[in-house]
Amino acid sequence: MNRIYTLPTLTADVKSIYEHVDDLRAAASGGRVSKAFAEKIMLVVSRVNGCRYCSYGHSRAALAAGVSEAELQSLMALDLGTFSANEVVALTFAQHYAEVNCQPDPAAWQRVVTYYGEETANDILAYLRMITFGNLFGNTFDALLSRITGRPVLDSSLWSELGVLLGVFWVVPSRLLLRLFNRNRSSGVAS
């Protein structure tokens, strides 16, 4: 079975996402990473993490963004050697990032920063964080479906799966409120 969330790992990831939400906004609006390139990066991570929902949705989005069917097939096979040097650095890093559970080798990260520059590298990392969240959430939902059909996931429990799926309705809003509170508090101090 693919990696899934536990309530503590979900909480930690949501905290990290909110700490880096401005990075995601910058990535989406900065234009340094094209829509097609971002979709390719997210497809590699989705393939490694095995999230069928993200693979389906991002395959459709990639095709709409101009990614060819041949490129899509290469991405899904993790045959990354066919891509241009401008893309292969990020795509192989995306694969590495997913394979090592979001704890990449510092030398691998430095290669991305050196090749693309700090701003673009941070944009790539923002996409990696978001797609990983989607992948693990989708995989946790699949773990619950598997449990319902009599094939429970090893090292998981019904309470953990339900806790994650229901917890997202508590963890995400609570982090948002905390972020807004801290932002208002810091702007009040600066006045």
N, C-alpha and C positions, 0 to 999 in steps of 0.2 A: 504494500500500500504506500502511497505517496505521503510526504510529510504533511502533518495536520497541526492545527493549533491546539494548545491547552489554554485555559483561561490566563495563566501567568504569561505565556508567550504572546498571546493576543494583546494583553494589556501593555506589555513592553513594546510591541510593534506599533500599537496605536499611539503610545507616548512618543515614540521615535518619529512617526509620521507627522504628528502635530508639531514637534520640534523643528521639522524640516518642511513644513507646509509652504513656506515662502520659496523654498528651493523648487518645489513642484510648480508653483505659479510662475517662477522665472523660467523654468524649463518649457512650460506650455506656451508662454508668450515671447520667449527670447528669440525663437527662430534659429537657434544654433543647431538644433537637432530637428530635421524634417519629420513630418508626420509619418512618412513611409519608413524612415530609419528608426524612429521610436517604436513603430509597430514591429519591425524586425527584431529589435532588442527585446521587446516584451514577449514575442513569440518564442525566442530561444529560452527564456526563463520559464515560460509556461510549459514548454516541451520537457525541460529537465524536471520541473516540479510535477508534471503529469496532470495539470488541471484541465480537464476536458472543456469546462465552460469558458475559461480564458482562451484556450487554444481555438475554440470555435469562434468566439466573438472577435478575437484579434486577427484571426485569419481573414474574416470578412472585412474588418477594418483595413487590414493591410492591402487586400485586393482593391478596395475602394480608394486607397491612397496611392495606388499605382504600382504596387509590388506585383511582379509577374507570377504566374502560376508555377513556373520553374523555380523561381527564387523561394516561393512558399514551400514547395516540396523539399528544397535543399534545407531550409530552416527547420522543417519538421523532422528531417532525417539527421539534423545537427551536422550536416555536411557544409561547414562554414568556409572551407578553402576556396569555394567558387566565387566568393564575394570580393569586392575591391578592397585594397589595402586601407582605404579610408573607412570602411565599415568593419572589416574583419577584426580590428583591434577591440572595438566595443563589443562585437558579437561574441568573440572568444572570452572576453572578460565577463559578459553576461552569463555565459555557460559556467564559467568558473565560480562566479558569485552564487549561482543557484546550487551548484554541486557541493559547495563548502558551507551551506547554510548561512549565507550572508556574512561570512567571516573571511573575506578574501585576503590572499597573501599581499602584504604591503607592497612588494615589488610589482605585482600584477596591477595594483591600483596606480602605482607611480607611473607605470607604462601608459596607462590611459591618460593620466594628467599630462605627462610629457607629450604624448601624441596629439591630444585635442586641446590642451590648455585647461586651466582650472575651471573656468565657467562652464565650458561644454562638458567636461568630465563630471561636474556636479549635476548638470542636467541629466546626464546618463544615469547617474546614481539615483536621482529622484525617480526616474522611470523604473529603475530596478526595485526600489523600495515599494512603490505602489503596486507593481505587478505581483511582487512576492506576497503582499497582503491579500490581494485578490485570489491568487493561487491557493494559499493555505486556507483561506476561508472557504473557497469552493471545494477543496479536498476534505475539509472537515464536514461539510454538508454531505459529500459522498460517503464519508465514513459512517454517518448516521443512516443514510440510505442502505448501506451495506449491512449495518447492524439489524435494520428492520427486516432485511431479507434473509437473516440467519447467518451472515458472514461477518461477525464483528472484527474490527481491526485490532491487531495485537497491540498491547500497551495503551489501549484507550478504554474509555468506559462511556456508558450512556450519559452519565452525569457530566462528564467532561465535554462530550460533543454537544449536549444540550446547553451546557454552561457557556460554551463559546458562541453557539448560534444565537442564544438569547442574550448573552453578555454583550454582544456588539451593540445592542440597543441601550445598554447602560454605559459601557466603556467609551464608546465614541462620543455621545453627547456630554458625558462628564468631562472628558478631555477638552472638548470644544469650550465648555463653560469655564474650565480652569484657564485655558488659553486666553479667552476674552477677559476674564477677571484679572489675570496677570498683565495683560496689555493695558487695560484701563488703569490698573494700579501704577504701572510704570509711567504711563503718560501723565498721571496725576502728580507723581513725584517730580517729574521733569518740569512741571509748570511753575 
